[in-house]
Structure formats: C-alpha cells, structure tokens
Amino acid sequence: MVAFKQTVRIPENHKISIDIPESVCTDQVGEIILIIKDKKSSSENVSNLKQAMNDPVFVSDLNEVSLDFKDIDSHGW
C-alpha cells in the first residue's frame, strides 16, 4: 500500500480535484479519505471549557472519575 497526501483549502464551489502520481498504474483501486480540520480557535475552546465547568452533569462525571482514581493516585509512581 502506498499513501499520498495533499492538503487543500475547500473552494467556494466545494469541488476538489486530485492529481495522481504517474507511478500509479491505471485501473488500480484507491481509497480517498477527506479529513476536515475544525476551525475553532483556542479562545473558543477555552470558552467551551469554562462553560463545561458550570454544567452539573459534567462536574458530577468529573468528580466520579476523580474518586475512581483517588486510591491509585495516593500510591505515587
């Protein structure tokens, strides 16, 4: 298996063409995977984390996980 990577910006028409290297024989089967990177800025992420700290379900889950590891954390590494 050989992998080729191309990074592109999504154009307004939402169409992307892919250049296949000449070394790849015709009639071969290839798989195309499109990974879209999240555009959220770090300030948005910080804002979301701050909001999560006021979410009672999130805080409860966080406390529960903390209690699960309390015993092992006391042993040190």
Secondary structure, 3 states (H helix, E strand, C coil): CCCCCCCCCCCCCCCCCCCCCCCCCCCCCCCCCCCCCCCCCHHHHHHHHHHHCCCHHHHHHHHHHHHHHHHHHHCCC
